[in-house]
C-alpha cells in the first residue's frame, strides 16, 4: 500500500465532512471538494461485512475517512478513496479537459495495449491498437482474467489501469508490472488527481472533478452510471512533467 501511504501523507490539511453517499455504482464524500470512487462490494455473504460508524460518518473528519482506504472491507475502502479525492488540491490550471479514451486511442495506434478495467471506449481502442488485451476480475468473452496481468502487462507499450484498483489494493502491483518505457495511464472517477501517482510510474492520470455537487449527489443516490453524471463533472487529465 505504498501508493496509498504516499497519497494520504501528501494531504496538507484535514477538513470536515459535509456528506457521505454510497450509491449503487459510485461513492461520494464531500469535504474540501466532492470526491468520487467506485462502489465496490466484497464477496462475503450478504450481511457479513459492515461499515464502521454507519449513520455517523459525517461526524468524522475527511482525513479519518481517508484512512478507510487501507481497509480490507472493500466498501470501506471505497469510502476511503472518495475521501482522499475530496481532500486533494487539484492543479486545474495544469490539467487538460479531455476524455481518457481519446488519449488512449491516439497513443495506442498500432501498439500493444493492456487495459485493466472495462470501459465504454474499448471498441474504438480495439480498432486503433495493434493488439489489445482487456483484463477484468470477471472477464467476458475476448477478455482476460486479472491473473493474466503478470504475463500481458510487461508486453504492453501502452498500459491503462482503472483507478478502482486503488480500492482493492492492486494498483501498486500493476504499476510495478509496467515497462519503464511504456506509456502508463491511471484513469476513471476513482483516480486521485495527484502528482503522487507520477512518482509511482504513471505517465498520465485521468480523473473526475465534480463541478455540480447537488446534481451529482442527487443522481448517484438514484443509481446513476457515470454517463448520467456528465453535466455535473469535468474530465481532467494531468501529464507527468516532460511528457
C-alpha positions in Angstrom: 0.0 0.0 0.0 2.9 2.3 -0.6 1.0 4.4 -3.0 -1.9 4.8 -0.6 0.5 5.8 2.2 2.1 8.4 0.0 -1.3 9.8 -1.1 -2.5 10.2 2.4 0.8 11.7 3.5 0.5 14.3 0.7 -2.7 15.7 2.1 -1.8 19.0 3.7 -4.9 19.9 5.6 -7.9 18.0 7.1 -11.5 19.1 6.5 -14.9 18.5 8.0 -17.3 16.2 6.1 -20.4 17.7 4.6 -21.9 14.5 3.3 -21.2 10.8 2.5 -23.3 8.9 0.0 -22.8 5.3 -1.0 -24.7 4.7 -4.2 -25.1 1.5 -6.3 -22.3 2.5 -8.6 -20.5 5.4 -7.1 -19.5 6.6 -3.6 -19.2 10.3 -2.9 -17.6 12.1 0.0 -17.9 15.9 0.2 -15.4 17.8 2.3 -13.0 20.4 0.8 -14.5 19.4 -2.5 -16.6 16.5 -3.7 -14.6 13.2 -4.2 -15.8 10.1 -6.0 -14.8 6.5 -6.1 -16.4 3.3 -7.5 -18.7 1.5 -5.1 -17.1 -2.0 -4.6 -18.6 -4.7 -2.5 -16.7 -7.6 -1.0 -17.5 -11.2 -1.9 -18.6 -12.3 1.6 -22.2 -13.4 2.1 -24.8 -10.6 2.5 -24.6 -9.0 5.9 -21.2 -10.3 6.9 -19.3 -7.1 6.3 -20.3 -3.8 7.9 -19.0 -0.3 7.6 -17.7 1.3 10.7 -19.6 4.3 12.2 -22.6 3.9 9.8 -25.0 6.8 10.4 -22.2 8.9 11.9 -19.6 9.0 9.1 -20.2 12.8 8.6 -19.1 13.3 12.2 -15.6 12.0 11.3 -13.1 14.2 9.6 -12.3 13.7 6.0 -8.8 12.5 6.9 -10.2 9.9 9.3 -12.4 8.6 6.5 -9.4 8.6 4.1 -7.8 6.0 6.4 -10.7 3.7 5.4 -8.8 3.3 2.1 -6.5 0.9 3.8 -9.3 -1.4 4.8 -9.8 -5.0 3.5 -13.5 -4.3 3.6 -13.9 -3.0 0.0 -17.0 -0.9 0.8 -15.0 0.9 3.5 -12.1 1.3 1.1 -14.5 2.8 -1.5 -15.4 5.5 1.1 -11.7 6.0 1.9 -10.7 6.6 -1.7 -13.6 9.0 -2.2 -12.5 10.9 1.0 -8.9 11.1 -0.3 -10.3 12.6 -3.6 -12.3 15.1 -1.6 -9.2 16.4 0.1 -6.8 16.7 -2.8 -5.7 20.1 -4.1 -6.1 19.7 -7.9 -4.0 21.7 -10.2 -6.7 22.6 -12.6 -4.5 25.1 -14.5 -2.1 22.2 -15.3 -4.9 19.9 -16.5 -6.4 19.2 -19.9 -10.1 18.6 -20.2 -10.2 15.5 -22.4 -11.7 12.1 -22.4 -9.1 9.5 -21.4 -10.4 7.1 -24.1 -9.4 9.7 -26.8 -5.9 9.9 -25.5 -5.5 6.1 -25.4 -6.9 5.7 -29.0 -4.4 8.3 -30.2 -1.4 7.0 -28.3 -2.2 3.3 -28.8 -2.4 3.3 -32.6 -0.6 0.2 -33.9 0.8 -0.7 -30.5 0.4 -3.4 -27.8 -2.2 -2.1 -25.3 -3.1 -3.6 -22.0 -6.3 -2.2 -20.4 -7.2 -3.2 -16.8 -10.9 -2.5 -16.4 -14.0 -2.4 -18.7 -14.6 1.0 -20.3 -17.0 2.1 -23.0 -14.3 3.2 -25.4 -13.0 -0.4 -25.8 -14.4 -0.9 -29.4 -12.6 2.2 -30.7 -9.4 1.3 -28.9 -9.5 -2.2 -30.3 -9.7 -0.8 -33.8 -6.8 1.5 -33.3 -4.4 -0.8 -31.3 -2.2 -3.4 -32.9 -3.1 -5.7 -30.1 -5.5 -5.0 -27.2 -5.6 -7.1 -24.0 -8.5 -6.3 -21.7 -8.2 -7.7 -18.2 -11.1 -8.0 -15.8 -11.9 -9.6 -12.5 -14.9 -11.2 -14.1 -13.9 -11.4 -17.8 -16.4 -11.7 -20.6 -15.7 -13.2 -24.0 -12.5 -11.7 -25.6 -11.3 -10.5 -22.2 -8.6 -12.0 -19.9 -8.7 -12.8 -16.2 -6.9 -10.5 -13.8 -4.4 -13.3 -13.1 -3.0 -12.8 -16.7 -1.7 -9.3 -15.8 1.8 -10.6 -14.9 2.1 -12.1 -18.4 0.5 -9.4 -20.5 1.3 -6.0 -19.0 5.1 -6.4 -19.4 4.5 -6.9 -23.1 2.4 -3.7 -23.5 3.7 -0.4 -25.0 0.6 1.4 -23.6 -1.0 0.4 -20.3 -4.2 1.8 -18.9 -5.2 0.9 -15.3 -8.5 1.6 -13.7 -8.3 3.9 -10.6 -10.6 1.4 -8.9 -7.6 -0.8 -8.4 -6.6 1.6 -5.7 -9.7 0.4 -3.8 -8.8 -3.3 -3.9 -5.2 -2.6 -3.3 -3.9 -4.0 -6.6 -2.7 -0.7 -8.2 0.8 -0.8 -6.7 1.4 -4.3 -8.1 0.0 -3.4 -11.5 2.2 -0.3 -11.8 5.2 -2.5 -10.9 4.5 -4.7 -13.9 4.7 -1.9 -16.4 7.9 -1.5 -18.5 9.9 1.6 -17.8 9.4 2.8 -21.4 5.6 2.1 -21.5 3.1 4.9 -21.5 1.0 4.3 -18.4 -2.4 5.9 -17.7 -4.4 5.6 -14.5 -8.0 6.5 -15.3 -11.6 6.7 -14.1 -13.5 8.6 -11.5 -11.7 6.8 -8.6 -8.4 8.1 -9.8 -6.7 10.7 -7.5 -5.7 13.7 -9.5 -2.4 13.9 -7.6 1.2 14.1 -8.8 2.0 11.3 -6.3 0.9 8.9 -9.0 3.7 10.1 -11.3 6.2 9.1 -8.6 4.9 5.6 -8.8 5.2 5.2 -12.6 2.1 6.9 -14.1 2.6 8.9 -17.3 -1.0 10.3 -17.3 -3.6 10.5 -14.7 -7.2 11.0 -15.8 -9.9 11.6 -13.3 -13.0 13.5 -12.4 -13.6 16.9 -11.0 -17.2 17.5 -9.6 -18.5 20.9 -10.6 -22.1 20.4 -9.6 -22.2 18.8 -6.2 -26.0 18.8 -5.9 -26.6 17.2 -9.3 -24.0 14.5 -8.7 -25.3 13.6 -5.2 -28.9 13.5 -6.5 -28.1 11.3 -9.4 -25.7 9.0 -7.6 -28.4 8.4 -4.9 -30.8 7.2 -7.6 -28.3 4.7 -9.1 -26.7 6.8 -11.9 -24.0 5.3 -14.0 -21.1 7.6 -15.0 -22.6 8.7 -18.3 -25.6 10.1 -16.4 -23.3 12.4 -14.4 -21.6 14.1 -17.3 -23.3 17.5 -16.7 -22.0 17.6 -13.2 -18.4 16.7 -13.7 -15.3 17.7 -15.7 -12.9 15.0 -17.1 -9.4 16.2 -16.3 -6.1 14.7 -17.4 -2.7 15.5 -15.9 0.5 14.5 -17.6 3.9 13.8 -16.0 6.3 16.7 -16.4 8.2 16.3 -19.6 5.6 14.0 -21.3 
